[in-house]
Amino acid sequence: MAENRASGHEGAEEAEEVIDAEVVEAEEGYGEGVPCWVDAQLADVEAGKRFYGELFGWTFEGAYGSSVWARLAGEPVASLAPKIDGRMPTVWTVSFATPDAVALGRRITAAGGQLVMAPFPVGDLGVAALAADPEGAVFGLWQPGRLRGFGRRHQPGTFVWAQLYTRDIAAANAFYGGLFHDALFGAGARPDFGRADVTDVFPAEYPPHFLIHFRVTGLDDALGAVQRLGGRVQAPPFETSYGRVAVVTDNQGASFALLQR
């Protein structure tokens, strides 16, 4: 099944070091290439608030424009936004941190990717952009301003992993390794971004894409809650190198994964 093509870590002492490092990152900002934010584009934000509020215990408040921030224990963990065009996909998108979205955008296009949406300011929160890799998998860029990124992650009810499902793992490693070498392969790197073949989990006709994982304490209970709230199970639980995973959709069709570890 789906495997991580990046280093992992185990052990209580290392776990404590990870928690300490995450506190520093949340306060001082995330290094380039580290997943630092996730957002959902939905047809009905109010329905999304009910679904995710019940599933993860999130609370919500107005953010920028018509989007809302999701918070857990008072810390920002995600955002929900209304689709500006009904033809747009209902989808979760992961954004990678960068100190310079314009410069990173140039590197992306030079490496064979494309800018779907050029860098643009999001008030005083930061600068955002949307890009696609050479196979068409879409991801975001975030140059922090007032919003550094996740205030809380890797804990139940928050982002814990991003998996790229691709048709060419070697090419994906070359592309993202070139962009984000230190975050993925540098000394002391603890990446939460893996690569796997699309057919490990999805039908062969599925396009390459990122799948965002949220951590849960009890996977079976969480799957029951998803279905009770109007979502569905796309892929039943399977084992990976980074935990036990199931792929689901919310009550509007946005896909994401639940991860128990």
C-alpha positions as CSV (number, residue, x, y, z in Angstrom):
1,M,0.0,0.0,0.0
2,A,1.0,3.7,0.1
3,E,4.5,4.2,1.3
4,N,6.4,7.3,2.4
5,R,9.5,8.1,0.3
6,A,11.0,10.2,3.1
7,S,12.6,9.5,6.4
8,G,10.6,8.7,9.5
9,H,11.3,8.7,13.2
10,E,10.3,6.8,16.3
11,G,10.9,6.8,20.0
12,A,9.7,8.9,23.0
13,E,12.8,11.1,23.2
14,E,12.5,12.0,19.5
15,A,8.8,12.6,19.9
16,E,9.5,15.2,22.6
17,E,12.1,16.8,20.3
18,V,9.5,17.0,17.5
19,I,6.9,18.7,19.8
20,D,9.6,21.2,20.9
21,A,10.5,21.9,17.3
22,E,6.9,22.4,16.3
23,V,6.4,24.9,19.0
24,V,9.3,26.9,17.6
25,E,8.0,26.6,14.0
26,A,4.5,27.7,15.0
27,E,5.9,30.8,16.8
28,E,8.8,31.6,14.4
29,G,7.5,30.2,11.1
30,Y,8.0,27.2,8.9
31,G,11.0,26.5,6.7
32,E,10.7,26.5,3.0
33,G,9.0,23.3,1.7
34,V,7.3,22.4,5.0
35,P,3.5,22.0,4.7
36,C,2.2,25.0,6.6
37,W,-1.5,25.4,5.8
38,V,-4.5,23.6,4.3
39,D,-7.7,25.0,2.9
40,A,-10.9,23.7,1.5
41,Q,-12.8,25.1,-1.4
42,L,-16.5,24.3,-0.8
43,A,-19.9,25.0,-2.3
44,D,-21.4,25.5,1.1
45,V,-19.1,26.8,3.9
46,E,-21.8,26.6,6.5
47,A,-22.3,22.9,5.8
48,G,-18.6,22.5,5.9
49,K,-18.5,24.1,9.3
50,R,-21.1,21.7,10.6
51,F,-19.3,18.7,9.2
52,Y,-15.7,19.5,10.3
53,G,-16.8,21.1,13.6
54,E,-18.5,17.8,14.5
55,L,-15.8,15.6,13.2
56,F,-12.7,17.3,14.5
57,G,-14.1,19.6,17.2
58,W,-13.1,22.7,15.3
59,T,-14.5,26.2,16.0
60,F,-14.7,28.9,13.3
61,E,-14.3,32.6,12.9
62,G,-14.2,35.0,10.0
63,A,-10.8,35.2,8.3
64,Y,-10.0,37.1,5.0
65,G,-12.8,38.0,2.7
66,S,-15.5,35.3,2.7
67,S,-13.3,32.5,4.1
68,V,-13.3,31.3,7.7
69,W,-10.6,30.0,9.9
70,A,-10.9,26.7,11.7
71,R,-9.4,26.6,15.2
72,L,-8.7,23.9,17.6
73,A,-8.0,24.8,21.2
74,G,-7.8,28.4,20.0
75,E,-5.1,27.9,17.4
76,P,-5.6,28.1,13.6
77,V,-5.5,24.8,11.9
78,A,-7.2,25.2,8.5
79,S,-9.5,27.5,6.5
80,L,-12.7,26.9,4.5
81,A,-13.6,29.2,1.6
82,P,-16.6,29.3,-0.8
83,K,-15.9,28.3,-4.4
84,I,-16.0,31.4,-6.6
85,D,-17.1,29.3,-9.5
86,G,-19.3,26.3,-9.3
87,R,-17.2,24.6,-12.0
88,M,-14.2,24.6,-9.6
89,P,-13.4,21.3,-7.8
90,T,-14.5,20.8,-4.2
91,V,-11.1,20.1,-2.8
92,W,-8.5,20.4,0.0
93,T,-5.2,22.0,-0.9
94,V,-1.9,21.9,1.0
95,S,0.4,24.9,0.9
96,F,4.1,24.8,1.4
97,A,6.0,27.6,3.2
98,T,8.4,29.9,1.4
99,P,10.1,33.2,2.3
100,D,9.6,34.4,-1.3
101,A,6.7,33.2,-3.3
102,V,7.8,35.0,-6.5
103,A,11.2,33.4,-6.5
104,L,9.8,30.0,-5.7
105,G,7.3,30.4,-8.5
106,R,10.2,31.0,-11.0
107,R,11.9,27.9,-9.7
108,I,8.7,25.9,-10.2
109,T,8.3,26.9,-13.8
110,A,12.0,26.4,-14.5
111,A,11.7,22.8,-13.2
112,G,8.7,22.0,-15.5
113,G,5.8,23.0,-13.3
114,Q,3.4,25.8,-13.8
115,L,1.9,28.7,-11.8
116,V,-1.9,28.2,-11.8
117,M,-2.3,31.5,-9.9
118,A,0.5,34.0,-9.6
119,P,1.5,35.2,-6.1
120,F,-1.0,37.7,-4.6
121,P,-1.4,39.4,-1.3
122,V,-3.9,38.1,1.3
123,G,-4.3,41.3,3.2
124,D,-1.6,41.5,5.9
125,L,-1.8,37.7,6.4
126,G,0.8,36.8,3.8
127,V,1.2,36.1,0.1
128,A,-0.4,33.1,-1.6
129,A,0.1,31.3,-4.9
130,L,-1.2,28.2,-6.6
131,A,1.1,25.9,-8.6
132,A,1.1,22.5,-10.3
133,D,3.9,20.0,-10.7
134,P,4.8,18.6,-14.1
135,E,2.1,15.9,-13.8
136,G,-0.5,18.4,-12.9
137,A,-0.8,17.8,-9.1
138,V,-1.9,21.2,-7.6
139,F,-0.4,22.7,-4.4
140,G,-0.2,26.1,-2.8
141,L,2.6,28.4,-1.7
142,W,2.4,30.5,1.4
143,Q,4.8,33.4,2.2
144,P,3.9,34.3,5.7
145,G,2.9,37.7,7.0
146,R,0.7,37.9,10.1
147,L,-0.4,34.3,9.6
148,R,2.7,32.1,9.9
149,G,0.8,28.9,9.2
150,F,-0.6,26.1,11.4
151,G,-0.8,27.1,15.1
152,R,-1.2,23.4,15.9
153,R,-0.5,20.3,13.8
154,H,0.3,16.6,14.1
155,Q,-2.2,16.3,16.9
156,P,-5.7,14.7,16.8
157,G,-8.0,16.9,14.8
158,T,-5.2,18.7,12.9
159,F,-3.0,18.2,9.8
160,V,-0.5,15.4,10.1
161,W,0.6,14.3,6.6
162,A,0.4,15.2,2.9
163,Q,0.7,12.4,0.4
164,L,1.4,13.0,-3.3
165,Y,-0.1,10.3,-5.4
166,T,1.9,10.3,-8.6
167,R,2.5,8.1,-11.7
168,D,6.3,8.7,-11.5
169,I,7.8,8.6,-8.0
170,A,11.3,9.2,-9.2
171,A,10.3,12.3,-11.2
172,A,8.3,13.6,-8.2
173,N,11.3,13.1,-5.9
174,A,13.5,15.0,-8.4
175,F,11.0,17.8,-8.8
176,Y,10.1,18.4,-5.1
177,G,13.6,17.4,-3.9
178,G,15.0,20.2,-6.2
179,L,12.5,22.7,-4.8
180,F,12.5,21.7,-1.1
181,H,15.7,19.6,-0.6
182,D,16.4,20.7,2.9
183,A,12.8,20.1,4.1
184,L,12.7,16.6,2.5
185,F,16.2,15.3,2.5
186,G,18.3,17.7,4.6
187,A,20.2,16.9,7.8
188,G,17.7,16.5,10.6
189,A,14.7,16.7,8.2
190,R,11.4,15.3,9.6
191,P,9.2,15.5,6.5
192,D,5.4,15.1,6.7
193,F,5.2,14.9,2.9
194,G,5.4,11.5,1.1
195,R,5.1,10.2,-2.4
196,A,3.4,7.1,-3.6
197,D,2.0,5.6,-6.8
198,V,-1.6,6.5,-7.7
199,T,-2.5,2.9,-8.1
200,D,-1.5,2.0,-4.6
201,V,-4.9,3.4,-3.4
202,F,-6.8,4.8,-6.4
203,P,-7.9,3.5,-9.8
204,A,-5.3,3.9,-12.5
205,E,-7.4,6.7,-14.3
206,Y,-7.2,9.0,-11.2
207,P,-5.0,12.0,-11.9
208,P,-1.9,12.7,-9.8
209,H,-2.9,14.7,-6.7
210,F,-2.2,15.6,-3.1
211,L,-4.2,14.0,-0.3
212,I,-4.2,15.8,3.0
213,H,-4.3,13.6,6.2
214,F,-5.8,14.7,9.5
215,R,-4.9,12.8,12.6
216,V,-7.5,10.9,14.7
217,T,-7.2,8.8,17.8
218,G,-9.6,6.1,16.7
219,L,-9.9,5.5,13.0
220,D,-12.9,3.3,13.1
221,D,-14.9,5.7,15.3
222,A,-13.9,8.6,13.0
223,L,-15.1,6.7,9.9
224,G,-18.4,6.1,11.6
225,A,-18.7,9.8,12.3
226,V,-17.8,10.7,8.7
227,Q,-20.7,8.5,7.4
228,R,-23.1,9.7,10.0
229,L,-22.3,13.3,9.0
230,G,-23.1,12.6,5.3
231,G,-19.6,11.8,4.0
232,R,-18.4,8.5,2.6
233,V,-15.5,6.1,2.7
234,Q,-13.4,6.0,-0.5
235,A,-10.8,3.6,0.6
236,P,-11.2,1.5,3.8
237,P,-8.4,1.4,6.3
238,F,-4.9,0.2,5.1
239,E,-1.5,0.2,6.7
240,T,1.3,2.5,5.6
241,S,4.8,3.3,6.9
242,Y,3.4,6.4,8.6
243,G,0.3,5.0,10.2
244,R,-3.1,3.4,9.6
245,V,-5.0,5.4,6.9
246,A,-8.5,5.6,5.4
247,V,-9.6,7.9,2.5
248,V,-12.9,9.6,2.8
249,T,-14.9,12.4,1.4
250,D,-16.9,15.1,3.3
251,N,-20.6,15.8,2.8
252,Q,-19.8,17.9,-0.3
253,G,-17.3,15.6,-2.0
254,A,-13.9,16.9,-0.9
255,S,-11.5,14.1,-0.4
256,F,-9.1,13.8,2.6
257,A,-7.6,11.0,4.7
258,L,-7.8,10.1,8.3
259,L,-4.6,8.9,9.9
260,Q,-4.2,7.0,13.2
261,R,-0.7,6.6,14.5
